[in-house]
Amino acid sequence: MSTTDDRISALEARVAELEARLPKSAASGAAADDTGQVRYGGDARLGGYEWTWDVVRSPGELLKLPAGPLAAVLQAAGHPARFEVLRSLLTGPRTVTELQSELGLNSTGQLYHHLKALSSAGLIEQTERAVYRLPAQAVFPVLALAAAAFDVTQARRT
């Protein structure tokens, strides 16, 4: 990764940290209402970066959102190979070669199919030729998806 990429990544991490310190309604874009609050966030140290996040959403407002864009993100993240890509990118950018090796895929065509779906959903971005990463604004949403899926699987076991 070049010095410019390192500096951009560091700046993105700092902006995310500063945004997380904003008052809850300003940071989340949605104030709590009489339907209550849904929150997610926390602190994470991944890939040499430190992240702090605190998001508050109104359940009532969440229920009014169009289902299509939300389902597109869930569908993109819901494929096992794609979720493995997301988990891998949580610790830092990867080349296509690295991702193909980590996922054990036989062809780059398979991988590019998954990368296109994740990119279209806004979950990953290409930083340079054949290098992908999670944008700063996707780090905690991806972690929250993993946590929510884990909670659902645990609830089924009890």
C-alpha positions as a Markdown table, in Angstrom:
| # | Residue | x | y | z |
|---|---|---|---|---|
| 1 | Met | 0.0 | 0.0 | 0.0 |
| 2 | Ser | 1.3 | 3.4 | -0.8 |
| 3 | Thr | 2.0 | 6.3 | 1.6 |
| 4 | Thr | -1.0 | 8.1 | 0.1 |
| 5 | Asp | -3.3 | 5.1 | 0.8 |
| 6 | Asp | -2.0 | 4.8 | 4.3 |
| 7 | Arg | -2.7 | 8.5 | 4.9 |
| 8 | Ile | -6.2 | 8.3 | 3.5 |
| 9 | Ser | -7.0 | 5.2 | 5.6 |
| 10 | Ala | -5.7 | 7.0 | 8.7 |
| 11 | Leu | -7.7 | 10.0 | 8.0 |
| 12 | Glu | -10.9 | 7.9 | 7.4 |
| 13 | Ala | -10.3 | 6.3 | 10.8 |
| 14 | Arg | -9.9 | 9.6 | 12.5 |
| 15 | Val | -13.1 | 11.0 | 10.8 |
| 16 | Ala | -15.0 | 7.9 | 11.9 |
| 17 | Glu | -13.8 | 8.4 | 15.5 |
| 18 | Leu | -14.7 | 12.1 | 15.4 |
| 19 | Glu | -18.2 | 11.3 | 14.0 |
| 20 | Ala | -18.7 | 8.8 | 16.8 |
| 21 | Arg | -18.1 | 11.5 | 19.4 |
| 22 | Leu | -20.9 | 13.7 | 18.0 |
| 23 | Pro | -24.1 | 14.0 | 20.0 |
| 24 | Lys | -26.1 | 10.8 | 19.4 |
| 25 | Ser | -28.8 | 12.5 | 17.2 |
| 26 | Ala | -26.2 | 14.2 | 15.1 |
| 27 | Ala | -24.0 | 11.1 | 14.7 |
| 28 | Ser | -26.9 | 8.8 | 13.8 |
| 29 | Gly | -28.9 | 11.1 | 11.6 |
| 30 | Ala | -32.0 | 9.9 | 13.5 |
| 31 | Ala | -33.2 | 11.0 | 16.9 |
| 32 | Ala | -35.1 | 8.6 | 19.2 |
| 33 | Asp | -38.8 | 8.9 | 19.1 |
| 34 | Asp | -41.8 | 7.3 | 20.9 |
| 35 | Thr | -41.0 | 4.0 | 19.2 |
| 36 | Gly | -37.7 | 3.8 | 21.1 |
| 37 | Gln | -34.1 | 3.3 | 20.1 |
| 38 | Val | -32.0 | 0.7 | 18.3 |
| 39 | Arg | -28.3 | 1.1 | 19.0 |
| 40 | Tyr | -25.1 | -0.5 | 17.8 |
| 41 | Gly | -21.5 | 0.4 | 18.1 |
| 42 | Gly | -18.5 | -0.1 | 20.3 |
| 43 | Asp | -14.7 | 0.0 | 20.1 |
| 44 | Ala | -12.6 | -2.2 | 17.9 |
| 45 | Arg | -8.9 | -2.5 | 17.0 |
| 46 | Leu | -8.5 | -4.2 | 13.7 |
| 47 | Gly | -5.7 | -4.1 | 11.2 |
| 48 | Gly | -3.8 | -1.5 | 13.0 |
| 49 | Tyr | -6.7 | 0.9 | 13.2 |
| 50 | Glu | -8.9 | 1.8 | 16.1 |
| 51 | Trp | -12.6 | 2.3 | 15.5 |
| 52 | Thr | -15.3 | 3.8 | 17.8 |
| 53 | Trp | -18.9 | 3.8 | 16.7 |
| 54 | Asp | -22.2 | 4.6 | 18.3 |
| 55 | Val | -25.3 | 4.6 | 16.1 |
| 56 | Val | -28.8 | 5.2 | 17.3 |
| 57 | Arg | -31.8 | 4.6 | 15.1 |
| 58 | Ser | -35.5 | 4.9 | 15.6 |
| 59 | Pro | -37.4 | 1.6 | 15.2 |
| 60 | Gly | -40.3 | 3.5 | 13.7 |
| 61 | Glu | -38.1 | 5.1 | 11.1 |
| 62 | Leu | -36.3 | 1.8 | 10.3 |
| 63 | Leu | -39.7 | 0.2 | 9.6 |
| 64 | Lys | -40.5 | 3.0 | 7.1 |
| 65 | Leu | -37.3 | 2.5 | 5.0 |
| 66 | Pro | -37.7 | 0.9 | 1.6 |
| 67 | Ala | -37.0 | -2.8 | 1.8 |
| 68 | Gly | -35.1 | -3.1 | -1.6 |
| 69 | Pro | -31.9 | -1.3 | -0.7 |
| 70 | Leu | -31.8 | -3.0 | 2.8 |
| 71 | Ala | -32.4 | -6.4 | 1.3 |
| 72 | Ala | -29.7 | -5.8 | -1.3 |
| 73 | Val | -27.1 | -5.3 | 1.4 |
| 74 | Leu | -28.2 | -8.3 | 3.4 |
| 75 | Gln | -28.3 | -10.4 | 0.2 |
| 76 | Ala | -24.8 | -9.3 | -0.7 |
| 77 | Ala | -23.4 | -10.1 | 2.7 |
| 78 | Gly | -25.5 | -13.2 | 3.1 |
| 79 | His | -23.5 | -15.5 | 0.8 |
| 80 | Pro | -20.8 | -17.5 | 2.7 |
| 81 | Ala | -18.0 | -16.6 | 0.4 |
| 82 | Arg | -18.9 | -12.9 | 0.4 |
| 83 | Phe | -19.1 | -12.9 | 4.2 |
| 84 | Glu | -15.6 | -14.4 | 4.3 |
| 85 | Val | -14.4 | -11.6 | 2.0 |
| 86 | Leu | -15.9 | -9.0 | 4.4 |
| 87 | Arg | -14.3 | -10.7 | 7.4 |
| 88 | Ser | -11.0 | -10.8 | 5.7 |
| 89 | Leu | -11.2 | -7.1 | 4.7 |
| 90 | Leu | -12.1 | -6.1 | 8.3 |
| 91 | Thr | -8.4 | -6.4 | 9.1 |
| 92 | Gly | -7.2 | -4.4 | 6.1 |
| 93 | Pro | -7.1 | -4.2 | 2.3 |
| 94 | Arg | -6.4 | -7.3 | 0.3 |
| 95 | Thr | -5.4 | -8.0 | -3.3 |
| 96 | Val | -7.5 | -10.3 | -5.4 |
| 97 | Thr | -4.7 | -12.9 | -5.2 |
| 98 | Glu | -4.7 | -12.7 | -1.4 |
| 99 | Leu | -8.5 | -13.0 | -1.3 |
| 100 | Gln | -8.6 | -15.9 | -3.7 |
| 101 | Ser | -6.0 | -17.8 | -1.7 |
| 102 | Glu | -7.8 | -17.0 | 1.7 |
| 103 | Leu | -11.1 | -18.2 | 0.3 |
| 104 | Gly | -9.8 | -21.2 | -1.5 |
| 105 | Leu | -11.5 | -20.2 | -4.8 |
| 106 | Asn | -10.4 | -22.0 | -7.9 |
| 107 | Ser | -11.0 | -19.1 | -10.3 |
| 108 | Thr | -10.7 | -15.3 | -10.2 |
| 109 | Gly | -14.1 | -15.2 | -12.0 |
| 110 | Gln | -15.8 | -16.6 | -9.0 |
| 111 | Leu | -14.1 | -14.0 | -6.8 |
| 112 | Tyr | -14.9 | -11.1 | -9.1 |
| 113 | His | -18.5 | -12.2 | -9.1 |
| 114 | His | -18.6 | -11.9 | -5.3 |
| 115 | Leu | -16.6 | -8.6 | -5.3 |
| 116 | Lys | -19.0 | -7.0 | -7.7 |
| 117 | Ala | -22.0 | -7.9 | -5.5 |
| 118 | Leu | -20.3 | -6.5 | -2.4 |
| 119 | Ser | -19.2 | -3.4 | -4.2 |
| 120 | Ser | -22.7 | -2.8 | -5.7 |
| 121 | Ala | -24.1 | -3.0 | -2.2 |
| 122 | Gly | -21.6 | -0.4 | -0.9 |
| 123 | Leu | -19.9 | -2.9 | 1.4 |
| 124 | Ile | -16.5 | -2.8 | -0.2 |
| 125 | Glu | -14.5 | -0.5 | -2.5 |
| 126 | Gln | -11.7 | -0.9 | -4.9 |
| 127 | Thr | -8.8 | 1.3 | -3.9 |
| 128 | Glu | -6.5 | 0.5 | -6.7 |
| 129 | Arg | -6.2 | -2.1 | -9.4 |
| 130 | Ala | -7.0 | -5.5 | -7.9 |
| 131 | Val | -7.0 | -4.2 | -4.3 |
| 132 | Tyr | -10.2 | -4.0 | -2.2 |
| 133 | Arg | -11.1 | -2.8 | 1.3 |
| 134 | Leu | -14.0 | -2.1 | 3.5 |
| 135 | Pro | -14.8 | 1.6 | 3.5 |
| 136 | Ala | -14.6 | 3.2 | 7.0 |
| 137 | Gln | -18.4 | 3.6 | 7.2 |
| 138 | Ala | -18.9 | -0.1 | 6.6 |
| 139 | Val | -16.7 | -1.5 | 9.4 |
| 140 | Phe | -19.2 | -1.4 | 12.3 |
| 141 | Pro | -22.2 | -2.2 | 10.2 |
| 142 | Val | -20.4 | -5.4 | 9.0 |
| 143 | Leu | -19.5 | -6.2 | 12.6 |
| 144 | Ala | -23.1 | -5.5 | 13.7 |
| 145 | Leu | -24.4 | -7.9 | 11.0 |
| 146 | Ala | -22.0 | -10.6 | 12.3 |
| 147 | Ala | -23.1 | -9.9 | 15.9 |
| 148 | Ala | -26.8 | -10.0 | 15.0 |
| 149 | Ala | -26.5 | -13.2 | 13.0 |
| 150 | Phe | -24.6 | -14.8 | 15.9 |
| 151 | Asp | -27.4 | -13.7 | 18.4 |
| 152 | Val | -30.0 | -15.2 | 16.1 |
| 153 | Thr | -28.2 | -18.5 | 15.8 |
| 154 | Gln | -27.7 | -18.7 | 19.6 |
| 155 | Ala | -31.4 | -18.0 | 20.2 |
| 156 | Arg | -32.3 | -20.9 | 18.0 |
| 157 | Arg | -30.1 | -23.2 | 20.1 |
| 158 | Thr | -31.8 | -22.4 | 23.4 |
